[in-house]
Amino acid sequence: MAEPERTERRLRPAPLLFEPSEAAADPEHFFDLESIDDPQELLVRATELALAFRAAQDRAMEFQAVAAAQLADPRRFDRLSAASIAERVEWTEDYARKMIEFGEDLLKGHPDD
């Protein structure tokens, strides 16, 4: 896995909306894209969704890093090692250490150091 990065500019993608369970159960259904006939409109909406998923992934990774840093905090009586954190989320131990460091930077308020 690549080392986490933080983009300088936050994208303002289309919001991700949860689909009703019956729509999500249909493998052909994906955020109503299959119902768009105009290829230009389809391209725009699909691009909006791709950007939204990318932004959601970046944000989720930041939360992973913060949680990892909190779990590894030596002040916690129930502190976890990088190896234990890695095992829980199927990371390598080296990647877990990098995520812990990234999370510590986020908690301190300077993620780009």
Steps between C-alpha positions, in 0.01 A plus 500: 500500500614848427585744775202720585495841341300808578390710209531874541172581330182336615276402212133587525354193330139400473370367830478125537147398582408161633290297264185319613576137580285371213699714251833395647398135466472541122850441354414713196404798718772744604395841631243517219773532233338227291197723450698788341470485120701809408870403487610853590279502808615146584864603478443801726307302764739204492792741540326667795456160663861400435619822665261449791625146560860619479433777753317253726795261479745775594284609792451144622878446486550805719258356754685166485827680570355694793351182649831315456688784670253504787522122545882514498519792744746400776284683757221246452497212745363278222745624237540284190824435316538579132500126436165457680346790310634364171352158571155645577473687169718280277784748458870428511666600824708761313187653349334503844797696639468752214127533559559550874748775422260658250223486759724662762568783255129540433427511874768765548347704220787494252455207260759613247807478726 
